[in-house]
Amino acid sequence: MFVALWEYEVKPGGEERFENAYGPDGDWVQLFRKDSHYYETRLVRDAFRRGVYLTMDFWESRGAYEEFMAVHRAEYEAIDARGEELTVEERRIGWFEMVAE
């Protein structure tokens, strides 16, 4: 299994819109669900820093994720551009692969 982790600092007042866009029925999940190798996205909020979130995108493999990204680049970039309106900062924490399941 492969997990892509991202951290976001959301603009004050934009939290609800961000949660809708990045949550379990949001734009990203709708896009990723087009691929059978996608499992799920989890959205978590920092308990101590207001407006800070993490997304965890779970895929069958890194190769499946990279192939999806190549095929759906334009759609990805369009959603990403809309997300930039809601955030102060976006940071890729890393790409991780399961050691054992």
C-alpha positions as MATLAB code, in Angstrom:
seq = 'MFVALWEYEVKPGGEERFENAYGPDGDWVQLFRKDSHYYETRLVRDAFRRGVYLTMDFWESRGAYEEFMAVHRAEYEAIDARGEELTVEERRIGWFEMVAE';
ca = [
       0.000    0.000    0.000;
       1.087    3.556   -0.774;
       0.135    6.710    1.138;
       0.600   10.310   -0.030;
       0.633   12.770    2.896;
      -0.067   16.483    2.518;
      -0.274   19.280    5.087;
      -2.395   22.398    4.584;
      -2.714   25.673    6.419;
      -6.190   26.976    5.652;
      -7.045   30.662    5.458;
      -9.082   31.841    8.467;
     -12.778   31.441    7.779;
     -12.214   28.889    5.018;
     -12.208   25.790    7.191;
     -15.694   24.569    6.314;
     -15.164   25.001    2.570;
     -11.803   23.253    2.851;
     -13.285   20.333    4.780;
     -16.013   19.957    2.150;
     -13.519   20.005   -0.718;
     -10.913   17.733    0.873;
     -13.192   15.479    2.941;
     -14.661   12.048    2.167;
     -17.125   13.328   -0.473;
     -15.030   16.218   -1.759;
     -13.525   17.071   -5.110;
     -10.348   15.070   -4.577;
     -12.141   11.891   -3.601;
     -14.500   12.237   -6.561;
     -11.485   12.457   -8.871;
      -9.523    9.639   -7.245;
     -12.533    7.299   -7.273;
     -12.186    7.110  -11.050;
      -9.344    4.646  -10.444;
      -9.866    1.156   -9.034;
      -6.412    1.261   -7.392;
      -7.455    4.127   -5.107;
      -8.625    3.083   -1.630;
      -9.546    6.166    0.391;
      -8.604    9.635    1.595;
      -8.559   10.567    5.247;
      -8.715   14.184    6.376;
      -7.558   15.074    9.890;
      -7.438   18.421   11.681;
      -4.581   19.455   13.983;
      -5.795   19.476   17.583;
      -3.530   22.358   18.587;
      -2.996   24.524   15.496;
      -6.181   26.084   14.141;
      -6.610   25.719   10.407;
      -3.935   23.038    9.954;
      -4.969   19.778    8.270;
      -3.426   16.604    6.887;
      -4.719   14.496    4.039;
      -3.737   10.859    3.646;
      -4.433    9.386    0.216;
      -4.296    5.577    0.205;
      -3.494    3.755   -3.033;
      -2.696    0.178   -3.978;
       0.854    1.149   -4.987;
       3.050    4.105   -5.826;
       3.004    3.025   -9.448;
      -0.801    3.124   -9.532;
      -0.749    6.617   -8.007;
       1.847    7.886  -10.470;
      -0.008    6.387  -13.447;
      -3.251    7.980  -12.289;
      -1.514   11.337  -11.917;
      -0.097   11.139  -15.443;
      -3.479   10.351  -16.980;
      -5.498   12.850  -14.919;
      -2.963   15.703  -14.680;
      -5.284   18.397  -16.082;
      -8.172   17.495  -13.750;
      -5.772   17.353  -10.804;
      -4.342   20.774  -11.581;
      -7.821   22.317  -11.912;
      -8.867   21.053   -8.462;
      -5.510   22.076   -7.011;
      -5.960   25.629   -8.336;
      -9.354   25.892   -6.606;
      -7.787   24.594   -3.393;
      -5.094   27.257   -3.485;
      -7.816   29.856   -2.959;
      -8.539   28.271    0.439;
      -5.005   27.805    1.734;
      -2.090   29.873    2.961;
       0.326   27.009    2.473;
       0.385   23.474    1.097;
       3.253   21.087    1.778;
       3.895   17.553    0.627;
       5.051   15.718    3.726;
       6.015   12.635    1.803;
       5.157    9.486   -0.057;
       5.138    6.382    2.075;
       4.936    2.668    1.377;
       3.731    0.069    3.851;
       6.473   -2.063    5.366;
       4.066   -4.900    6.187;
       0.314   -5.282    6.139;
];
